[in-house]
Amino acid sequence: MNRLISILLIIACTAGSRIECAGQQSAKNEEALKARVLEIVKEAGLPSMQVTYTSPTDTISFVVVNEKFYALEGRPQETLPLSTNTIYQAASISKPPMAYIALKLVEEGKLKLDRPLYKYWKGMLDLFADKASRKKAKKITPFMTLVHTTGLDNKTYKDIVYEGTPGEGYRYSGPGIHLLDLAIGHILGKDLRFYSKDYIFDKIGMQHSNYFWQDEYDWTAARGYLANGKWRYTTTWKEANAAYTLRTTSEEYTAFMRWIMGGADLSKESYDLMFKEYFMTPSGDYQGLVWRKDKHPEMGMVYHHSGNNRCYKGWMGIFPDSQETLCFFTNYETKKEFINPMIAAFMGNEIPLTARRKL
């Protein structure tokens, strides 16, 4: 946690906050929170939970481990004891950093949100299966990818048969985000695994985070488990993908959230685009640039995103009215609800984020 405190101090000193704090929170009882999180973990049958919470008065970061889960005969153990330094898959929480990078490229004059994406990278059209699909793909813009209006599905990354309509209606799409990260790689002449370090990770001290497998992950990455308890673990995917391949810790991802809250070197115009609400989604919340935006009766505004890579799940939330953040990861395939109980444990809300779709 000392690394996180150092990162947050640097961010606080170098970035003027664009979101004013609405008030001070009373100090949290860390031991009580650990006990409650362990209850949630055991109730959901999870192996572990890594969590980081911050406010103007608190920085709390810890891991709880369900020893009963690991005690079953024949179940593989983690290479190293789980800690705040353990690497988890961020899954779809990989997407928000992509929105920031896109806005920085707009500021640098290298990208326009309303310009067709294929004009930056014509090779993108080769990912589509037929002439009709390629014709539709020519209409995709960076903005469409960031607000999920490409009309693409959420599973097909190559040989895409384009059944939707670009620019018409909401349809959550990881492949849309991946088209954007590949196009930006073409613009910058380097892969996502490298330009994400240039624009974010190296800049704010996220030294163990990457969209591609690092050698250190052989020892520091948490194993993921299927619902039947079997170990499911692959070292890497074939390519970095902004839709789901980020590996990080809750502390380092929190550093990103705090940096964004503090302005993150964005112009006012870009910052407003980042936090603007564009339309209401079918689940009842608002769509921002990648993340969702909820107007909650108890917690105020909440910018949030969940993640689900089957064996790895998590959630991140920014609460601008109180300047709090919350991020947590787990490593198990489960359909049991744990996100709303986790939020309530730290935020004290009685009304859940009802608009949030279950993982």
Short mmCIF file of the C-alpha atoms (twelve columns), coordinates in Angstrom:
data_MODEL
# 
_entry.id   MODEL 
# 
loop_
_atom_site.group_PDB 
_atom_site.id 
_atom_site.type_symbol 
_atom_site.label_atom_id 
_atom_site.label_alt_id 
_atom_site.label_comp_id 
_atom_site.label_asym_id 
_atom_site.label_seq_id 
_atom_site.Cartn_x 
_atom_site.Cartn_y 
_atom_site.Cartn_z 
_atom_site.pdbx_PDB_model_num 
ATOM 1   C CA . MET A 1   0.000   0.000   0.000   1 
ATOM 2   C CA . ASN A 2   2.987   2.321   0.471   1 
ATOM 3   C CA . ARG A 3   3.459   2.350   -3.316  1 
ATOM 4   C CA . LEU A 4   -0.150  3.469   -3.786  1 
ATOM 5   C CA . ILE A 5   0.208   6.262   -1.215  1 
ATOM 6   C CA . SER A 6   3.313   7.517   -3.015  1 
ATOM 7   C CA . ILE A 7   1.548   7.455   -6.379  1 
ATOM 8   C CA . LEU A 8   -1.473  9.298   -5.017  1 
ATOM 9   C CA . LEU A 9   0.716   11.952  -3.394  1 
ATOM 10  C CA . ILE A 10  2.444   12.562  -6.729  1 
ATOM 11  C CA . ILE A 11  -0.904  12.799  -8.503  1 
ATOM 12  C CA . ALA A 12  -2.309  15.162  -5.864  1 
ATOM 13  C CA . CYS A 13  0.679   17.453  -6.207  1 
ATOM 14  C CA . THR A 14  0.801   17.489  -10.011 1 
ATOM 15  C CA . ALA A 15  -2.864  17.580  -11.008 1 
ATOM 16  C CA . GLY A 16  -5.378  20.200  -10.002 1 
ATOM 17  C CA . SER A 17  -8.678  18.530  -9.166  1 
ATOM 18  C CA . ARG A 18  -11.439 19.252  -11.676 1 
ATOM 19  C CA . ILE A 19  -14.071 17.669  -9.424  1 
ATOM 20  C CA . GLU A 20  -14.622 19.549  -6.191  1 
ATOM 21  C CA . CYS A 21  -15.095 17.570  -3.015  1 
ATOM 22  C CA . ALA A 22  -18.595 17.830  -1.586  1 
ATOM 23  C CA . GLY A 23  -17.550 17.062  1.974   1 
ATOM 24  C CA . GLN A 24  -15.290 15.020  4.212   1 
ATOM 25  C CA . GLN A 25  -15.954 11.402  5.136   1 
ATOM 26  C CA . SER A 26  -15.487 9.964   8.574   1 
ATOM 27  C CA . ALA A 27  -12.567 7.560   8.842   1 
ATOM 28  C CA . LYS A 28  -13.291 3.984   7.823   1 
ATOM 29  C CA . ASN A 29  -12.648 1.051   10.138  1 
ATOM 30  C CA . GLU A 30  -10.262 -1.092  8.089   1 
ATOM 31  C CA . GLU A 31  -10.545 -4.188  10.267  1 
ATOM 32  C CA . ALA A 32  -14.339 -4.058  10.148  1 
ATOM 33  C CA . LEU A 33  -14.176 -3.708  6.360   1 
ATOM 34  C CA . LYS A 34  -11.852 -6.699  6.072   1 
ATOM 35  C CA . ALA A 35  -14.248 -8.766  8.144   1 
ATOM 36  C CA . ARG A 36  -17.224 -7.733  6.024   1 
ATOM 37  C CA . VAL A 37  -15.393 -8.379  2.731   1 
ATOM 38  C CA . LEU A 38  -14.368 -11.821 3.960   1 
ATOM 39  C CA . GLU A 39  -18.046 -12.516 4.709   1 
ATOM 40  C CA . ILE A 40  -18.975 -11.507 1.147   1 
ATOM 41  C CA . VAL A 41  -16.193 -13.669 -0.276  1 
ATOM 42  C CA . LYS A 42  -17.302 -16.715 1.710   1 
ATOM 43  C CA . GLU A 43  -20.988 -16.164 0.897   1 
ATOM 44  C CA . ALA A 44  -20.175 -16.089 -2.836  1 
ATOM 45  C CA . GLY A 45  -17.683 -18.967 -2.551  1 
ATOM 46  C CA . LEU A 46  -14.842 -16.843 -3.972  1 
ATOM 47  C CA . PRO A 47  -11.133 -17.670 -3.538  1 
ATOM 48  C CA . SER A 48  -10.075 -14.082 -2.825  1 
ATOM 49  C CA . MET A 49  -10.866 -10.401 -3.138  1 
ATOM 50  C CA . GLN A 50  -8.334  -7.639  -3.733  1 
ATOM 51  C CA . VAL A 51  -9.773  -4.207  -2.957  1 
ATOM 52  C CA . THR A 52  -8.639  -0.587  -2.777  1 
ATOM 53  C CA . TYR A 53  -10.750 2.293   -1.479  1 
ATOM 54  C CA . THR A 54  -9.760  5.960   -1.301  1 
ATOM 55  C CA . SER A 55  -11.352 9.180   -0.067  1 
ATOM 56  C CA . PRO A 56  -9.981  12.576  0.988   1 
ATOM 57  C CA . THR A 57  -9.380  11.049  4.442   1 
ATOM 58  C CA . ASP A 58  -8.678  7.367   3.811   1 
ATOM 59  C CA . THR A 59  -6.562  5.037   1.714   1 
ATOM 60  C CA . ILE A 60  -7.444  1.415   2.397   1 
ATOM 61  C CA . SER A 61  -6.052  -1.510  0.430   1 
ATOM 62  C CA . PHE A 62  -6.030  -5.198  1.286   1 
ATOM 63  C CA . VAL A 63  -6.639  -8.760  0.125   1 
ATOM 64  C CA . VAL A 64  -8.845  -11.297 1.856   1 
ATOM 65  C CA . VAL A 65  -8.415  -15.019 1.178   1 
ATOM 66  C CA . ASN A 66  -11.014 -17.734 1.592   1 
ATOM 67  C CA . GLU A 67  -8.823  -20.450 3.092   1 
ATOM 68  C CA . LYS A 68  -11.667 -22.971 2.789   1 
ATOM 69  C CA . PHE A 69  -11.634 -22.574 -0.995  1 
ATOM 70  C CA . TYR A 70  -7.923  -23.346 -1.235  1 
ATOM 71  C CA . ALA A 71  -8.070  -26.167 1.318   1 
ATOM 72  C CA . LEU A 72  -9.925  -28.564 -0.977  1 
ATOM 73  C CA . GLU A 73  -7.810  -31.590 -1.883  1 
ATOM 74  C CA . GLY A 74  -6.039  -31.363 -5.213  1 
ATOM 75  C CA . ARG A 75  -6.660  -27.660 -5.726  1 
ATOM 76  C CA . PRO A 76  -3.532  -25.826 -6.947  1 
ATOM 77  C CA . GLN A 77  -2.121  -23.169 -4.688  1 
ATOM 78  C CA . GLU A 78  -0.998  -19.710 -5.760  1 
ATOM 79  C CA . THR A 79  2.680   -19.368 -6.653  1 
ATOM 80  C CA . LEU A 80  3.080   -16.591 -4.086  1 
ATOM 81  C CA . PRO A 81  0.757   -15.631 -1.193  1 
ATOM 82  C CA . LEU A 82  -1.999  -13.324 -2.423  1 
ATOM 83  C CA . SER A 83  -1.340  -9.696  -1.519  1 
ATOM 84  C CA . THR A 84  -1.984  -6.136  -2.700  1 
ATOM 85  C CA . ASN A 85  0.814   -6.743  -5.234  1 
ATOM 86  C CA . THR A 86  -0.899  -9.761  -6.810  1 
ATOM 87  C CA . ILE A 87  -1.864  -9.265  -10.458 1 
ATOM 88  C CA . TYR A 88  -5.489  -9.858  -11.485 1 
ATOM 89  C CA . GLN A 89  -7.156  -9.674  -14.880 1 
ATOM 90  C CA . ALA A 90  -9.112  -6.426  -15.163 1 
ATOM 91  C CA . ALA A 91  -11.346 -7.910  -17.894 1 
ATOM 92  C CA . SER A 92  -13.637 -5.199  -19.315 1 
ATOM 93  C CA . ILE A 93  -12.259 -2.681  -16.838 1 
ATOM 94  C CA . SER A 94  -9.450  -2.595  -19.407 1 
ATOM 95  C CA . LYS A 95  -11.571 -0.205  -21.485 1 
ATOM 96  C CA . PRO A 96  -11.536 3.174   -19.605 1 
ATOM 97  C CA . PRO A 97  -7.797  3.808   -20.147 1 
ATOM 98  C CA . MET A 98  -8.467  3.508   -23.888 1 
ATOM 99  C CA . ALA A 99  -10.915 6.420   -23.713 1 
ATOM 100 C CA . TYR A 100 -8.271  8.576   -22.050 1 
ATOM 101 C CA . ILE A 101 -5.628  7.703   -24.649 1 
ATOM 102 C CA . ALA A 102 -8.045  8.497   -27.490 1 
ATOM 103 C CA . LEU A 103 -8.765  11.934  -26.000 1 
ATOM 104 C CA . LYS A 104 -5.050  12.675  -25.685 1 
ATOM 105 C CA . LEU A 105 -4.557  11.806  -29.355 1 
ATOM 106 C CA . VAL A 106 -7.379  14.187  -30.223 1 
ATOM 107 C CA . GLU A 107 -5.566  16.927  -28.302 1 
ATOM 108 C CA . GLU A 108 -2.357  16.113  -30.155 1 
ATOM 109 C CA . GLY A 109 -4.132  16.394  -33.514 1 
ATOM 110 C CA . LYS A 110 -3.532  12.723  -34.350 1 
ATOM 111 C CA . LEU A 111 -7.152  11.562  -34.104 1 
ATOM 112 C CA . LYS A 112 -10.632 12.945  -34.752 1 
ATOM 113 C CA . LEU A 113 -13.518 11.308  -32.953 1 
ATOM 114 C CA . ASP A 114 -15.906 11.750  -35.883 1 
ATOM 115 C CA . ARG A 115 -13.554 10.660  -38.674 1 
ATOM 116 C CA . PRO A 116 -14.044 7.108   -40.035 1 
ATOM 117 C CA . LEU A 117 -11.598 4.793   -38.330 1 
ATOM 118 C CA . TYR A 118 -10.499 2.995   -41.502 1 
ATOM 119 C CA . LYS A 119 -9.019  6.259   -42.821 1 
ATOM 120 C CA . TYR A 120 -6.360  5.906   -40.114 1 
ATOM 121 C CA . TRP A 121 -5.859  2.191   -40.743 1 
ATOM 122 C CA . LYS A 122 -7.210  0.634   -43.924 1 
ATOM 123 C CA . GLY A 123 -6.069  -2.806  -42.778 1 
ATOM 124 C CA . MET A 124 -8.985  -2.763  -40.354 1 
ATOM 125 C CA . LEU A 125 -11.294 -3.703  -43.238 1 
ATOM 126 C CA . ASP A 126 -9.497  -7.048  -43.584 1 
ATOM 127 C CA . LEU A 127 -11.030 -8.102  -40.273 1 
ATOM 128 C CA . PHE A 128 -14.478 -8.157  -41.875 1 
ATOM 129 C CA . ALA A 129 -15.806 -11.236 -43.638 1 
ATOM 130 C CA . ASP A 130 -17.485 -9.898  -46.769 1 
ATOM 131 C CA . LYS A 131 -17.999 -6.882  -48.996 1 
ATOM 132 C CA . ALA A 132 -21.229 -5.801  -47.288 1 
ATOM 133 C CA . SER A 133 -19.568 -5.932  -43.856 1 
ATOM 134 C CA . ARG A 134 -16.550 -3.956  -45.068 1 
ATOM 135 C CA . LYS A 135 -18.877 -1.308  -46.515 1 
ATOM 136 C CA . LYS A 136 -20.541 -0.875  -43.125 1 
ATOM 137 C CA . ALA A 137 -17.178 -0.881  -41.343 1 
ATOM 138 C CA . LYS A 138 -16.118 2.190   -43.308 1 
ATOM 139 C CA . LYS A 139 -18.672 4.178   -41.306 1 
ATOM 140 C CA . ILE A 140 -17.263 3.300   -37.876 1 
ATOM 141 C CA . THR A 141 -15.769 6.288   -36.032 1 
ATOM 142 C CA . PRO A 142 -13.684 6.390   -32.841 1 
ATOM 143 C CA . PHE A 143 -16.625 7.993   -31.054 1 
ATOM 144 C CA . MET A 144 -18.907 5.068   -31.951 1 
ATOM 145 C CA . THR A 145 -16.431 2.608   -30.454 1 
ATOM 146 C CA . LEU A 146 -16.217 4.595   -27.208 1 
ATOM 147 C CA . VAL A 147 -19.981 4.797   -26.659 1 
ATOM 148 C CA . HIS A 148 -20.776 1.322   -28.018 1 
ATOM 149 C CA . THR A 149 -22.830 2.324   -31.041 1 
ATOM 150 C CA . THR A 150 -20.834 0.492   -33.724 1 
ATOM 151 C CA . GLY A 151 -23.496 -2.199  -34.012 1 
ATOM 152 C CA . LEU A 152 -20.811 -4.887  -33.631 1 
ATOM 153 C CA . ASP A 153 -21.352 -7.847  -31.318 1 
ATOM 154 C CA . ASN A 154 -19.293 -8.554  -28.204 1 
ATOM 155 C CA . LYS A 155 -17.446 -11.693 -29.279 1 
ATOM 156 C CA . THR A 156 -16.295 -11.655 -32.917 1 
ATOM 157 C CA . TYR A 157 -12.825 -10.180 -33.453 1 
ATOM 158 C CA . LYS A 158 -11.948 -11.598 -36.891 1 
ATOM 159 C CA . ASP A 159 -13.930 -12.630 -39.978 1 
ATOM 160 C CA . ILE A 160 -16.674 -10.336 -38.721 1 
ATOM 161 C CA . VAL A 161 -20.072 -10.606 -40.359 1 
ATOM 162 C CA . TYR A 162 -21.466 -7.137  -39.682 1 
ATOM 163 C CA . GLU A 163 -25.117 -7.688  -38.807 1 
ATOM 164 C CA . GLY A 164 -25.683 -4.416  -36.941 1 
ATOM 165 C CA . THR A 165 -25.780 -0.842  -38.175 1 
ATOM 166 C CA . PRO A 166 -23.007 1.631   -37.330 1 
ATOM 167 C CA . GLY A 167 -24.162 4.658   -35.372 1 
ATOM 168 C CA . GLU A 168 -27.677 3.416   -34.667 1 
ATOM 169 C CA . GLY A 169 -28.419 2.322   -31.128 1 
ATOM 170 C CA . TYR A 170 -26.483 0.931   -28.200 1 
ATOM 171 C CA . ARG A 171 -24.775 -2.449  -28.448 1 
ATOM 172 C CA . TYR A 172 -21.946 -3.253  -26.063 1 
ATOM 173 C CA . SER A 173 -18.910 -4.307  -28.079 1 
ATOM 174 C CA . GLY A 174 -15.407 -5.283  -27.037 1 
ATOM 175 C CA . PRO A 175 -14.411 -5.788  -30.694 1 
ATOM 176 C CA . GLY A 176 -15.288 -2.140  -31.346 1 
ATOM 177 C CA . ILE A 177 -12.824 -1.047  -28.651 1 
ATOM 178 C CA . HIS A 178 -10.192 -3.365  -30.112 1 
ATOM 179 C CA . LEU A 179 -10.592 -1.780  -33.559 1 
ATOM 180 C CA . LEU A 180 -9.818  1.554   -31.937 1 
ATOM 181 C CA . ASP A 181 -6.742  0.310   -30.079 1 
ATOM 182 C CA . LEU A 182 -5.385  -1.307  -33.272 1 
ATOM 183 C CA . ALA A 183 -5.988  1.883   -35.271 1 
ATOM 184 C CA . ILE A 184 -4.221  3.972   -32.628 1 
ATOM 185 C CA . GLY A 185 -1.332  1.513   -32.745 1 
ATOM 186 C CA . HIS A 186 -1.128  2.135   -36.483 1 
ATOM 187 C CA . ILE A 187 -1.195  5.909   -35.944 1 
ATOM 188 C CA . LEU A 188 1.561   5.792   -33.319 1 
ATOM 189 C CA . GLY A 189 3.602   3.033   -34.932 1 
ATOM 190 C CA . LYS A 190 3.635   0.885   -31.807 1 
ATOM 191 C CA . ASP A 191 1.514   -1.776  -30.116 1 
ATOM 192 C CA . LEU A 192 -0.977  -1.120  -27.289 1 
ATOM 193 C CA . ARG A 193 1.346   -2.809  -24.810 1 
ATOM 194 C CA . PHE A 194 3.854   -0.001  -25.414 1 
ATOM 195 C CA . TYR A 195 1.780   3.110   -26.046 1 
ATOM 196 C CA . SER A 196 -0.371  2.461   -22.952 1 
ATOM 197 C CA . LYS A 197 2.856   2.723   -20.948 1 
ATOM 198 C CA . ASP A 198 3.770   5.990   -22.669 1 
ATOM 199 C CA . TYR A 199 0.407   7.650   -22.120 1 
ATOM 200 C CA . ILE A 200 -0.548  6.250   -18.702 1 
ATOM 201 C CA . PHE A 201 1.319   3.483   -16.918 1 
ATOM 202 C CA . ASP A 202 4.863   4.856   -16.856 1 
ATOM 203 C CA . LYS A 203 3.575   8.385   -16.344 1 
ATOM 204 C CA . ILE A 204 1.748   7.655   -13.080 1 
ATOM 205 C CA . GLY A 205 3.730   4.733   -11.708 1 
ATOM 206 C CA . MET A 206 1.577   1.764   -12.782 1 
ATOM 207 C CA . GLN A 207 4.786   -0.207  -13.163 1 
ATOM 208 C CA . HIS A 208 3.237   -3.679  -12.932 1 
ATOM 209 C CA . SER A 209 0.250   -3.075  -15.240 1 
ATOM 210 C CA . ASN A 210 0.170   -4.121  -18.883 1 
ATOM 211 C CA . TYR A 211 -2.163  -5.320  -21.624 1 
ATOM 212 C CA . PHE A 212 0.249   -8.148  -22.441 1 
ATOM 213 C CA . TRP A 213 1.873   -10.874 -20.367 1 
ATOM 214 C CA . GLN A 214 5.000   -9.798  -18.501 1 
ATOM 215 C CA . ASP A 215 7.604   -12.248 -17.199 1 
ATOM 216 C CA . GLU A 216 6.898   -11.218 -13.594 1 
ATOM 217 C CA . TYR A 217 3.310   -12.463 -13.959 1 
ATOM 218 C CA . ASP A 218 4.643   -16.039 -13.919 1 
ATOM 219 C CA . TRP A 219 4.976   -15.465 -10.171 1 
ATOM 220 C CA . THR A 220 2.664   -12.610 -9.301  1 
ATOM 221 C CA . ALA A 221 -0.556  -13.339 -11.250 1 
ATOM 222 C CA . ALA A 222 -3.521  -14.853 -9.408  1 
ATOM 223 C CA . ARG A 223 -4.888  -18.093 -10.821 1 
ATOM 224 C CA . GLY A 224 -8.466  -18.091 -12.077 1 
ATOM 225 C CA . TYR A 225 -10.877 -20.866 -11.164 1 
ATOM 226 C CA . LEU A 226 -13.896 -22.276 -12.969 1 
ATOM 227 C CA . ALA A 227 -17.201 -22.737 -11.169 1 
ATOM 228 C CA . ASN A 228 -16.341 -26.408 -10.671 1 
ATOM 229 C CA . GLY A 229 -13.171 -25.373 -8.852  1 
ATOM 230 C CA . LYS A 230 -10.780 -26.419 -11.595 1 
ATOM 231 C CA . TRP A 231 -7.807  -24.222 -12.301 1 
ATOM 232 C CA . ARG A 232 -8.055  -22.315 -15.578 1 
ATOM 233 C CA . TYR A 233 -4.886  -20.420 -16.321 1 
ATOM 234 C CA . THR A 234 -3.247  -19.242 -19.534 1 
ATOM 235 C CA . THR A 235 -0.166  -17.085 -19.601 1 
ATOM 236 C CA . THR A 236 -1.253  -14.732 -22.340 1 
ATOM 237 C CA . TRP A 237 -3.431  -13.974 -25.318 1 
ATOM 238 C CA . LYS A 238 -1.963  -13.667 -28.800 1 
ATOM 239 C CA . GLU A 239 -2.212  -9.881  -28.773 1 
ATOM 240 C CA . ALA A 240 -2.853  -6.983  -26.440 1 
ATOM 241 C CA . ASN A 241 -6.503  -5.963  -26.528 1 
ATOM 242 C CA . ALA A 242 -7.949  -2.847  -24.865 1 
ATOM 243 C CA . ALA A 243 -11.299 -4.608  -24.467 1 
ATOM 244 C CA . TYR A 244 -10.184 -7.176  -21.887 1 
ATOM 245 C CA . THR A 245 -6.461  -8.093  -21.564 1 
ATOM 246 C CA . LEU A 246 -5.247  -5.549  -18.968 1 
ATOM 247 C CA . ARG A 247 -3.565  -7.129  -15.971 1 
ATOM 248 C CA . THR A 248 -3.151  -4.897  -12.953 1 
ATOM 249 C CA . THR A 249 -3.769  -4.536  -9.212  1 
ATOM 250 C CA . SER A 250 -6.573  -2.682  -7.472  1 
ATOM 251 C CA . GLU A 251 -3.983  -0.216  -6.141  1 
ATOM 252 C CA . GLU A 252 -2.548  0.595   -9.543  1 
ATOM 253 C CA . TYR A 253 -5.962  0.863   -11.173 1 
ATOM 254 C CA . THR A 254 -7.013  3.187   -8.352  1 
ATOM 255 C CA . ALA A 255 -4.022  5.384   -9.170  1 
ATOM 256 C CA . PHE A 256 -5.461  5.710   -12.684 1 
ATOM 257 C CA . MET A 257 -8.898  6.646   -11.310 1 
ATOM 258 C CA . ARG A 258 -7.476  9.244   -8.922  1 
ATOM 259 C CA . TRP A 259 -5.393  10.673  -11.747 1 
ATOM 260 C CA . ILE A 260 -8.489  11.004  -13.917 1 
ATOM 261 C CA . MET A 261 -10.370 12.705  -11.070 1 
ATOM 262 C CA . GLY A 262 -7.493  15.163  -10.750 1 
ATOM 263 C CA . GLY A 263 -7.622  16.198  -14.406 1 
ATOM 264 C CA . ALA A 264 -5.036  13.824  -15.906 1 
ATOM 265 C CA . ASP A 265 -3.472  16.583  -18.040 1 
ATOM 266 C CA . LEU A 266 -6.645  16.827  -20.121 1 
ATOM 267 C CA . SER A 267 -7.993  20.076  -21.498 1 
ATOM 268 C CA . LYS A 268 -11.351 21.217  -20.140 1 
ATOM 269 C CA . GLU A 269 -12.971 20.281  -23.449 1 
ATOM 270 C CA . SER A 270 -11.550 16.757  -23.340 1 
ATOM 271 C CA . TYR A 271 -12.390 16.361  -19.671 1 
ATOM 272 C CA . ASP A 272 -15.992 17.359  -20.314 1 
ATOM 273 C CA . LEU A 273 -16.179 14.776  -23.116 1 
ATOM 274 C CA . MET A 274 -14.827 12.130  -20.751 1 
ATOM 275 C CA . PHE A 275 -17.553 12.698  -18.163 1 
ATOM 276 C CA . LYS A 276 -20.451 13.702  -20.389 1 
ATOM 277 C CA . GLU A 277 -23.599 11.541  -20.499 1 
ATOM 278 C CA . TYR A 278 -24.507 10.728  -24.091 1 
ATOM 279 C CA . PHE A 279 -27.703 8.698   -23.832 1 
ATOM 280 C CA . MET A 280 -29.568 6.322   -21.537 1 
ATOM 281 C CA . THR A 281 -28.699 2.658   -22.004 1 
ATOM 282 C CA . PRO A 282 -31.234 -0.187  -21.995 1 
ATOM 283 C CA . SER A 283 -30.221 -1.005  -18.401 1 
ATOM 284 C CA . GLY A 284 -31.303 2.427   -17.171 1 
ATOM 285 C CA . ASP A 285 -28.015 4.231   -16.593 1 
ATOM 286 C CA . TYR A 286 -26.190 6.699   -18.835 1 
ATOM 287 C CA . GLN A 287 -23.403 5.997   -21.305 1 
ATOM 288 C CA . GLY A 288 -20.219 8.006   -20.974 1 
ATOM 289 C CA . LEU A 289 -16.988 7.502   -22.893 1 
ATOM 290 C CA . VAL A 290 -16.689 3.751   -22.262 1 
ATOM 291 C CA . TRP A 291 -17.913 3.753   -18.659 1 
ATOM 292 C CA . ARG A 292 -21.443 4.042   -17.294 1 
ATOM 293 C CA . LYS A 293 -22.809 6.972   -15.338 1 
ATOM 294 C CA . ASP A 294 -25.428 6.521   -12.591 1 
ATOM 295 C CA . LYS A 295 -27.255 9.229   -10.642 1 
ATOM 296 C CA . HIS A 296 -27.696 7.417   -7.345  1 
ATOM 297 C CA . PRO A 297 -30.051 8.776   -4.645  1 
ATOM 298 C CA . GLU A 298 -27.574 8.078   -1.811  1 
ATOM 299 C CA . MET A 299 -24.105 8.101   -3.366  1 
ATOM 300 C CA . GLY A 300 -24.633 10.862  -5.914  1 
ATOM 301 C CA . MET A 301 -22.980 10.511  -9.297  1 
ATOM 302 C CA . VAL A 302 -21.170 7.218   -9.911  1 
ATOM 303 C CA . TYR A 303 -18.923 6.511   -12.906 1 
ATOM 304 C CA . HIS A 304 -18.438 2.777   -13.056 1 
ATOM 305 C CA . HIS A 305 -17.511 -0.268  -15.095 1 
ATOM 306 C CA . SER A 306 -17.596 -3.984  -14.315 1 
ATOM 307 C CA . GLY A 307 -15.418 -6.729  -15.731 1 
ATOM 308 C CA . ASN A 308 -15.966 -10.396 -16.497 1 
ATOM 309 C CA . ASN A 309 -13.321 -12.652 -18.058 1 
ATOM 310 C CA . ARG A 310 -15.201 -15.711 -16.799 1 
ATOM 311 C CA . CYS A 311 -12.670 -16.677 -14.102 1 
ATOM 312 C CA . TYR A 312 -11.761 -13.091 -13.282 1 
ATOM 313 C CA . LYS A 313 -14.291 -10.452 -12.307 1 
ATOM 314 C CA . GLY A 314 -14.169 -6.976  -10.878 1 
ATOM 315 C CA . TRP A 315 -15.585 -3.497  -10.590 1 
ATOM 316 C CA . MET A 316 -14.346 0.089   -10.524 1 
ATOM 317 C CA . GLY A 317 -16.234 3.172   -9.410  1 
ATOM 318 C CA . ILE A 318 -15.537 6.893   -9.139  1 
ATOM 319 C CA . PHE A 319 -17.755 8.920   -6.815  1 
ATOM 320 C CA . PRO A 320 -17.062 12.572  -7.736  1 
ATOM 321 C CA . ASP A 321 -19.466 14.145  -5.237  1 
ATOM 322 C CA . SER A 322 -17.444 12.758  -2.326  1 
ATOM 323 C CA . GLN A 323 -14.165 12.187  -4.190  1 
ATOM 324 C CA . GLU A 324 -14.115 8.521   -3.279  1 
ATOM 325 C CA . THR A 325 -12.989 5.618   -5.432  1 
ATOM 326 C CA . LEU A 326 -13.468 1.886   -5.124  1 
ATOM 327 C CA . CYS A 327 -11.887 -0.941  -7.108  1 
ATOM 328 C CA . PHE A 328 -11.925 -4.669  -6.472  1 
ATOM 329 C CA . PHE A 329 -10.997 -7.893  -8.255  1 
ATOM 330 C CA . THR A 330 -11.643 -11.592 -7.712  1 
ATOM 331 C CA . ASN A 331 -10.545 -14.785 -9.460  1 
ATOM 332 C CA . TYR A 332 -13.529 -17.108 -9.771  1 
ATOM 333 C CA . GLU A 333 -16.313 -17.917 -12.191 1 
ATOM 334 C CA . THR A 334 -19.493 -17.186 -10.245 1 
ATOM 335 C CA . LYS A 335 -23.030 -16.025 -10.926 1 
ATOM 336 C CA . LYS A 336 -23.580 -15.041 -7.302  1 
ATOM 337 C CA . GLU A 337 -23.986 -11.333 -6.657  1 
ATOM 338 C CA . PHE A 338 -21.037 -9.757  -4.879  1 
ATOM 339 C CA . ILE A 339 -20.631 -6.347  -6.528  1 
ATOM 340 C CA . ASN A 340 -23.518 -4.545  -4.840  1 
ATOM 341 C CA . PRO A 341 -22.640 -5.985  -1.396  1 
ATOM 342 C CA . MET A 342 -19.039 -4.829  -1.894  1 
ATOM 343 C CA . ILE A 343 -20.145 -1.321  -2.838  1 
ATOM 344 C CA . ALA A 344 -22.471 -1.154  0.174   1 
ATOM 345 C CA . ALA A 345 -19.694 -2.320  2.517   1 
ATOM 346 C CA . PHE A 346 -17.583 0.717   1.650   1 
ATOM 347 C CA . MET A 347 -20.171 3.335   0.678   1 
ATOM 348 C CA . GLY A 348 -22.843 2.543   3.259   1 
ATOM 349 C CA . ASN A 349 -25.673 2.765   0.740   1 
ATOM 350 C CA . GLU A 350 -28.920 0.876   1.261   1 
ATOM 351 C CA . ILE A 351 -30.165 1.228   -2.317  1 
ATOM 352 C CA . PRO A 352 -28.081 -0.884  -4.730  1 
ATOM 353 C CA . LEU A 353 -26.925 0.179   -8.158  1 
ATOM 354 C CA . THR A 354 -30.084 -1.356  -9.554  1 
ATOM 355 C CA . ALA A 355 -29.349 -0.337  -13.142 1 
ATOM 356 C CA . ARG A 356 -26.136 -2.369  -13.126 1 
ATOM 357 C CA . ARG A 357 -26.458 -5.573  -15.102 1 
ATOM 358 C CA . LYS A 358 -25.272 -8.679  -13.340 1 
ATOM 359 C CA . LEU A 359 -21.969 -10.121 -14.461 1 
# 
